[in-house]
Amino acid sequence: MAACSFDHAPLRNAIAAAALLRIADFRSHDLSITAWSFAKLVVCDAPLLEAIAAEAEPKLAEFEALHVANTAWAFSKLGIVDVPLFAAISAPFVNTAHEAGPQHLATIVRAFASLVIYDKTLLSAISSRSVSIMHKFGARELSNTV
């Protein structure tokens, strides 16, 4: 639904209810894409997003950069300042930023900036990685990183 910008409220609500029942079985991809989809539709389903955050926090160290970026973007898109979630995003990403690509770096920077969450250690790690791969940044990544 979200990929084609079509929102059918009864289906969306059924998906949210079913996801809440199975959230403990969700892996990083499932958590991040579910959050991304609701954000893409600009639907803030608080119980579902709270469950996603709670389930994601202890698993974020295992997330690929794409899933970290999608999760951060989703919460920032909806204006949800979940301090424990963003702290959980930051801690492991500082250690894996050297593996992230331009899009993931820019998305995470923009998510934190949009919510006015300042994390000097995270920004330093992203800055160092960004400088080393600046030649790979496209216009969007450059503009989102500034």
Secondary structure, DSSP 4 states (H G I P E B T S, - for coil): -GGGT---HHHHHHHHHHHHHHGGG--HHHHHHHHHHHHHTT---HHHHHHHHHHHGGGGGGS-HHHHHHHHHHHHHTT---HHHHHHHHHHHHHHGGG--HHHHHHHHHHHHHTT---HHHHHHHHHHHHHTGGG--HHHHHHH-
